[in-house]
Amino acid sequence: MTSISRTRLKRLWFVCLTALVAFISPTDSILAADQGTILVAVKDSPSDVLYTVNPVTGEYKKFFDFTNHPKDDTGSILSPRVSPDGKLILFHSNNSYIWGPAFNNLFSINGRGGNRNQITPGAHSGQWMQGTGVVTGKVFIPATSGGERVAVNALVYLEGMDPVYTDTSGNFRIENAPTGARWLVAYYPGATQYFDCASVNVIPGTTTGPLTLSIAPSGFMTSRANFEQPIYYDGRVYHLPNAGLANLTIKYTDLAGEHGPTTVYATQMDTCFADVHTYDVGSKTGKLLFVNYQNGCNNQEYHSGIYTADKDGNNLQIIYNMAANTSTYTGWPPNGIFTGDFQILWNWQETRFAIRGPYYIEGNKYHAIHIFSADGIMLSSAWGDTTSQYLYLHGWSPDGNWLLYSQKEGPSAPSSLHKIRVQENGRFDMSSDVTIFSSTFINGATWGPTLTSPSFCWPLLIPSFAERLPKGKG
């Protein structure tokens, strides 16, 4: 491991003027006059709230929440990101998750906080032209002992259609179905947190099925899909499609959800558990940056590192092999070993990146932030004051000189949001650390260019049958 001097992230606490915010000093002379916009998603009920924050003055304003949603005014706001031109903000959320077989879906709003667009599972849900396809099937409930039984009066819906219910024999039939690949979901009668789902391809003039779906109050939630961490580049919406076990691929779709998802990277499966822990997409060239890590897997090191690839997933290179780090410390784990739960972020110039993750020092695990050059040279590191202090990365300033991060004293504790200057040599300027928010439950944050009003908009697309679906977390 590259020898680095140990530095600790300092905490400069400001007096909270409200329960929400501690202001940035308006006399911050290091930042330039225009340093873009910081966005902070604050946990709230029934909907998280997204705020804009001026990086220089500390002025904050409410920017977006789901309270005016006509069908579902609840929802989280997670992993917010600003497009390179400042015209779009993307995030993932569990808002309206009852409409499809995913816990979280991808959303976009414009630079004024309007034109909410649900990108996944498809922007045309409930608005497709009716086709001539027919979907049939039967729903069963597995029994813990004896034989299975049919599910009577189970809610079944095909994406883009009004729901139907199974008959006394457990059968269902959906006519005039929209054509193409669609989600089919069946819910347990009276308990919509349990379900089974399948992807079907509806062909005009033909009958698809009969299909068999099996639902029981024992599991299916763990295998439900997630669409997470959207990043916009050149018309593409990159994301991680978590299938309930791990992120094994990086994919992209488009803002309208009409094309894709297209896989740009898939982990190489072998005898070990492989996982794409984190990723980013460069704002200048679309260069992919990601961590694929296998811990203690029969001495296999192929996935243990930081990788780059072009925007299409070609020219794959490992630029930092985490498994190759050694030190003079003879205890276990060795100094410098990385362990899971990473975050990684390009700066806007794609000249360096930051990575956050658990990091071992003399046998103790700290949450650490490391600065790397674009070619994988570690430039500096900093970690929390204690092993119980959690650190999270959120973004770089548009000029690439400042890093936005948060910290908290335990997994359930409130957070404080900070900015800290990164010098030209890649080292932290510890004296520059400033608290933006404190004692706040932060669900996500980002730092992007100044928000602008887009020259286009995307329609709000909501399934027509949503008001008749039962509310629940299924």
N, C-alpha and C positions, 0 to 999 in steps of 0.2 A: 504493500500500500504506500502511496505517496506520503511522505512525511509532512504533516501540517501542524501548525501550532493550535492548541486547543483554545477556543473562544466560546463564550456563552452569550446567548441572546439576552440582552438586558431588557428590563421592563420599565418603561417610564409611564407611570400612572397619572392621568389627568383627573381632575374632579369631574364627576358626571353631573351635567346640568339637568339631565332627565334620566329616567330609568333606562334609556336606550343608548345615549350617545355621550362620548367624551370628545370634545372638539379638537381638531388639529389647530395648531397655532397659526393665525393668519399672517404672522411675520416669518413664515418659513421661507428663507431666502435662498435655499439651495435649489428648490424646484423652480423650473421655468414657469412663466406666466400661464402657458397652456400645456397642461400635462394630461389631457384627456379626461376620462371619467372613471371613477371607481363605482362598481355596483356591488351592493351587499344584500343578500337574501337573509332576512331575519325570521326565525321561527315564530309563528303566531297562530292563533286559532280564530276562525276556521281555515284561514288561508295564510300561508307565508306572505311576507311583504318584501318586495324588491325596492331598495332605495338607491338613489344616485348620490354620490358624495364628491364634492370638489376636492381634488387632492391637495390644493394649496390652502384654501380658506377653511375647509372642513364643513362647509355648508352642505346639508343633506336635505333631500326631498323624497317623498313617497313617489314611486315611479309606476309600480304595477302590483296587482294581486288579482285573485279570482273572484272577488266579492260580487262583481257584476255579471258573472257567468250565468247565462239563462238556464242551464241545466244542473250545474254542479259548482257551488261557490266555495268548495274546499279544495285544498291541494298544497303540496310542497313545491318549493322552487329550489332545485338542486343543480349544481355544476353550471352556473350561468357563464356564458362566453359572448364576447362582442366580435362581430365580423370585422375584418381588416379595414373596411371603409366606414365603420361606425353606423351603418344603416340597419343592422339586425342584431338582436340579442337572442341567443338560443339557450335552452335549459331543458332538463327533464323533470317530470312531475308525475305524481299519482292522480292528478286531476282527471276525472272522468274515466278512471281505470275500469269501472264496471262495464264499459262499452266494448272492451276487447280483452283478449287473453294475455295481457301484459300488466305487471305491477306498475311500471313506469313507462311513459311515452315521451317522445321528443316534441318540443314546442318551439315556436319562434314568435317574436313580437318585433315591431319596428322601433326605430330610434326615438319615437315619442311614446313608447309604451302601449301602442295600439295595434290593431290588426292581428289579434291573437290567432295563431294557426297551429293546429295539432297535426304534426307531420306523420306520426305513426299511430296505428298500424297501416293507415292509408288515408290520404286526404279526402277521398271520395266516399268514405263510409256514410251510408244513408242517402247518398245522392247519385248513385250509379243509375244509368238508364236500365230499365228492366229488360232482362234477357228472356230466353225461352228454356233455360236449363231447369232441371228438377233434381233436388237432393232428398234422399230418403235414408232412414236409418232406425236404429233401436238403441235405447239407453238402458243399461243394466246397473244394478247396485250390488257390488260384491258382498257376500256374507262372511262374517267371521267364522261361522261354522255352518255346515250344511251347504246347500246350493245357493247360487246367486238369484236375485229376484229382479223383476223389471221395475223401472222407475216410472211411476204414474204421475202425470201432471208436472213433469220436469220441464223447466224453462230451457228452450233451445233457440239459439239464434245463429243465423248465417250473416256474416259481416255485410252490411248494406241492406239488410232486410228487417222487417218487423219480426218480433219474436213469435215463436209457436210453442205449443205445449204437447208433450207426449200423451197418447191416449191410454186406455186401460191396459193395453198390451205393451206399453212402452215405446210404441212406434211414433215416428214423426214424418212429415212430408212438407217440403218447402217448394212451392211452384213459382214460376216466373222469376227465377233466381238470376241475379246479375252474373255475367260470365267472367271467367278468369279465376285466378288463385284467390281464395277467400278463407278466412278463419271461420270455423264452426265450433261453437261452444255449447255445452250442456251443463246446467247447474243442478245441484242436488235439491230435491223438492223441499222448500222451506228453509234452506240453509245455503245461500248463494256464495258463502265463503269456500265452498267445495265445488269442484267442477272438473270436467275433462274437456280437452280441446283437440282439434285436428285441423290440418290444412287440406282443403279440398280444391280441386280444379273443376270448375263448372263449365261445361261445354254446351253451346247452343243446340237445342233440339234433342238433347239426350238426357238420360237419367243417371245421375251420379249416386252410387250406393248399391245395395244398402250398406250403411256405415254402422259400426258398433262403437258406442262410447260407454265407458265404465267409470262411474263416479262413486266415491265413498268418503266419509269423513275421516280420512286417515293420512292424507298426504298431499295430493296433487299440487298444493301451493308451492312446494319447494322446486318444482320443475317449471313453474310459470315463467314466461319470458320477461326480460327487461330490455328496454332501449335506453341507453345511458350515455352521458358525457358527450353531447353533440358539439361539434366544432365545424364552422363554416369555412370553406375555401373554394373559390372559383365555381360556384354553382352546386357544389357538393356539400352534403351534410354527413360528415364522418361521425361514427358512433361505435360504442361497444355493445353488442347484443348478448347480454348475459342470459344464459339458458337455465339459470338456477343453480348451477354448480360452479361455473367459472367462465371468464371471458376468454374464449379460445380463438376469436377472430376479431379483426378490425374491418368494418364495413362502411359503405356510404350509400346514401339515397339522395334524393333531391328535395327541395323545399315543398313541392307539391306532393311528394310521396308517390309519384307515378312510376318511377324507374328504380329498379333495384329491389332489395339492397344488394349491392355488389361487394364481394369480398376482395379486399386488397392485401390482407395478410391472414394466414391461418397457421397456428402453431403446429409444429411437427410433433405429432403424438408418438409416444414410445412407451416404455414400461413405467415411466414416471408420470406424475401429475403435472401437466403443463398449464400455464396460465399467463395471459397477457394482463399484467397487473395494472398498468397505466400507459397512457399514450398522449401524444400531442401532434399537431399538424402545423408546420411552419406557415406563417402569414405571408411570406414573400414567394416561396417556391412550392409550398405544399409538402415539403419534406416530412416524412413520418419519423417520429421519435418515440420509442416505446421500450418498456421493460418486460422481458419474458423470463420468469424465474422458476427454477426447480431446486428445492432445498433437500440436500442429502439423498440424491437419487442415483444410487449405484455408481457414484463418481462421474455421472454424466454432466457435462458442463455446457452443452450446446445452447441450452436456453438460458443459462445463468448470466445475463448481462443486459447492457443497454444497446439497442439496435437502432439503425436508421434504414430507411428505404425511400424511394421516390414516391410521388403522390399516388402512383398506381401499384405500389408494393414491389416494384422491381429494384434491382441493385441493392439487395439486402446485405448489410454489413454489421458486424458486432464492433462497437467502438470502445466498449469497456466490459471486461470480463470480471464479473463480481467474484466468481469462484477462484480467481487466480491471486487474490490479495493475500499477502502473508506479512508477518511482523515478528518481532523478537519476543512478544508476549507468548508464554508457553501454556497459559491456561486455556480453558474452553468456555465459550467460543473464542476464537482468535480475534485480535483487534481488527476492526474494519469490516467484519462480516455483515452483509446486508440481510435483512429478513423481512420479506413480504410487505404488503400494504403500502405501496409506493404512490407518489405523485411526481409527475415530471412536466416541466414547462419550458418551451423555447422562449427566448426573448423575441421581441418583434422583428429584430434584425437577423435572427437565426445565426448569431455569432457565438452565443453561449446558451446554456440552459441550467436550470435548477432542478434538483431532485430531492424529495423528502421521503424518509423511511426510517424504520427502526435500525439502529446501528450500535454495534457492540464496542465498548471501550473497557478494557481490563475486566472482562467478564460481566459487565453491567450493560443492560440495553437502554439506550437513550433514543429519543426521537431527534433526528438530525436533519439539517438542510445543507446540501453540498452544491457548490457552483462548479460547473464544468465548461471547458471550451467546446466548441462545436465538434471537434474531432475526438472528444472523449478524454481530455486531460483534466484531472481534478485540480481545481485552483484553490479552493478553500472550503472549510466546513465550520458549522456552528451547531451547537445542540443545547437542549434545555438545561435548566439549573438542576433538575432532579430527574430520576428515572420515571416519575409519575407525570411529568409535564409532556403534554401532547402538542405537536407542532403540525401545521397544515399550510400548504402552499396555495396561493390564489392567483397570482399574476405578476407581470412585469409592467412598469410604466412604458409608455410609447417610445421614449428615448432609450430604453434599455438600461437605465441607471439605477432604478429603484425596484425593490421586490416587495410584494404584498404577501403577508403571512398572518396566521392567527395562532394563538396558543391558549391552552386551558390546563387546569390542574387535575385532570381526570376525565374519563370518557363521558361522564354525564354532567360535567361542570359547565358553566357559562364560559364564553370565550372573550378574548381581547384581540382586536384586529390592529395590525401594525404595518408600517412601511419602514424599510431600512435601505440605505444606500449601498450599492455594490460598486466598488471602485474599479478603475480601468484594469488593474491587475487581477480582478476577480475576487478580491478579499472584501469582507464586510466592513463598513465604516460603523463600528458599534456605537459611536457617539451620535449618529444620525437617527437612531431608532426612535420612532414617534408612535404613540398610541392613537388610533383613530376612533374605534369603539372599545368600550370595556364593559364587562359584566353583561354580555349580550349572547343569546343563543343564536349563533350564526350557522345557517345551513349551507352557505356558499358565498363566494365573492369572486370578483374578477376586476382587472384593470385594463381598460381598452382606450381606443382613440375617442375623441370627442364625438358624442352621439349626434347624428344628423337625420333629417327627415328623408325617407326613401322616395324615389321617383316611381315606385310601384308598390302594390299591396297585394296581400294574399287574403282570400275570403275566409271568413269564419265558417268552418264546416262542422256541423253537429249532426249526429245520427237522428233521424226523424222519430225514431222509436224510443229515444233515451228516457223521456219522461215517464214511460210505462215500465221501465226496468226497476227492479227492487234495488234500493240502496244497500250497500254493503262493501266489504273490503275483499270481496272475492275476485 
